[in-house]
Amino acid sequence: MAGNIDLCIPVSEDKSEQEHSQVSTEEDFDYSKRGQWLRAAVLGATDGLVSVASLMMGVGAVKQDVRAMILTGFAGLVAGACSMAIGEFVSVYSQRDVEVAQMKRDKKISRNEEESEKEALPNPIQAAAASALAFMLGAIMPLLAAAFIVDHKVRLGVVVATVSLGLVVFGWFGAVLGGSPVVKSCFRILVGGWLAMAITFGLTKWIGSTVM
């Protein structure tokens, strides 16, 4: 009898320790580990959406030709995707060089620890590809929205509505994956997008009416 009781006690303690370990691992999850690729993806998609839509709104302020809007937006898509990829590659590669140099100067870590640290460093090629693809994903949304609308004013309204929806989705996605407040994130990114489109539209219309 006593032997059976002694065997039951450790099993109960092991289960409780495992459950406590699982709970503590979930609670202590570090969202900053997602920071590099999340920042590149969300920034690229938001930049593509806002910049291409703002270009199209600027052209739409002075021209009603749908072809001019689509060509301008497509040029912005290609140029922006290349710019984002190159900029992200250079930025992440520079950061990686700095961290590798610091690791070499640190004499306290062993060779195995140094190799594991290098593997954990951000990959510049992956970051560049994520930025470019995310930019194109965001930029294609206003292009598709404007391509099939004939009426000029309706086309502008559809572009604004599409961009607003896209910004809310991107803001929600980034907030959920990053563990930040959803409402605050969506509101911040939405207001920023509206300001960019309004400023581009207003200034282009003013310059166009003054010069032409």
Helices and strands as residue ranges (DSSP letters): H 2-27, G 31-34, H 35-62, H 66-105, H 111-119, H 124-147, H 152-178, H 182-211
